Each structure stands twice: as structure tokens, then as C-alpha cells.
């Protein structure tokens, strides 16, 4: 697999993971969403949407300090 194919596959994996996180978040499963957002930012620290929604999920769980 070429480097470009590897990046494309990683991007697709992150997109699928973000969709799972968003679905969990919309279903008020905030702890599950948080774990998925954390997995995304661990893989891609520049994923702004995951950072944003991670903060929202933390705040919705009563931990606005970390958010």
C-alpha cells in the first residue's frame, strides 16, 4: 500500500469513527462519544471537530473544567 493509500484509508477510518461518535453523542451516550472522540484526536491531533465535540461531551457530563 502506498503512503497516499495509507493516508486515505486512515482518513476513511477516522470519518467512520467520527460518525460513530456523533451517533453516540446524539443518543446522549456522552461517555461513549467521549471515548470515541479521544480515540480520534489520539490518531489525528489536528481533528478540530473531534476536539470541539469532545469538549461539548465533557461539559454535558458536568466536567466543563477540562472542556
C-alpha positions as CSV (number, residue, x, y, z in Angstrom):
1,X,0.0,0.0,0.0
2,X,1.4,3.4,-0.9
3,X,1.7,6.3,1.5
4,X,-1.3,8.0,-0.1
5,X,-3.4,4.9,0.1
6,X,-2.5,4.6,3.7
7,X,-3.5,8.2,4.4
8,X,-6.7,7.8,2.5
9,X,-7.6,4.6,4.5
10,X,-6.8,6.4,7.8
11,X,-9.0,9.3,6.8
12,X,-11.9,6.9,5.9
13,X,-11.4,5.1,9.3
14,X,-11.4,8.4,11.1
15,X,-14.6,9.5,9.3
16,X,-16.3,6.3,10.2
17,X,-15.2,6.7,13.8
18,X,-16.4,10.3,13.9
19,X,-19.8,9.2,12.6
20,X,-20.0,6.6,15.4
21,X,-19.0,9.3,17.9
22,X,-21.6,11.7,16.6
23,X,-24.3,9.0,16.7
24,X,-23.5,8.1,20.3
25,X,-23.5,11.8,21.2
26,X,-26.9,12.4,19.6
27,X,-28.2,9.4,21.5
28,X,-27.0,11.1,24.8
29,X,-24.4,8.4,25.3
30,X,-21.8,11.0,26.3
31,X,-19.2,8.8,27.8
32,X,-19.2,6.5,24.7
33,X,-18.9,9.6,22.5
34,X,-16.1,11.0,24.6
35,X,-14.1,7.8,24.3
36,X,-14.5,7.8,20.5
37,X,-13.6,11.5,20.2
38,X,-10.5,10.8,22.3
39,X,-9.5,7.9,20.0
40,X,-9.8,10.2,17.0
41,X,-7.7,13.0,18.5
42,X,-5.1,10.5,19.6
43,X,-4.8,9.4,16.0
44,X,-5.2,12.9,14.5
45,X,-4.4,15.7,16.9
46,X,-5.4,18.3,14.3
47,X,-9.0,17.0,14.1
48,X,-10.8,20.2,15.1
49,X,-14.3,18.8,15.0
50,X,-13.4,15.9,17.3
51,X,-11.7,18.3,19.8
52,X,-14.8,20.6,19.7
53,X,-17.3,17.8,20.3
54,X,-15.0,16.2,22.9
55,X,-15.3,19.5,24.9
56,X,-19.1,19.5,24.5
57,X,-19.4,15.9,25.6
58,X,-17.2,16.7,28.7
59,X,-19.4,19.7,29.5
60,X,-22.6,17.7,29.2
61,X,-21.1,15.2,31.7
62,X,-20.6,18.0,34.2
63,X,-16.8,18.5,33.6
64,X,-16.6,21.9,32.0
65,X,-13.2,22.4,33.5
66,X,-11.4,20.1,31.1
67,X,-13.6,21.3,28.2
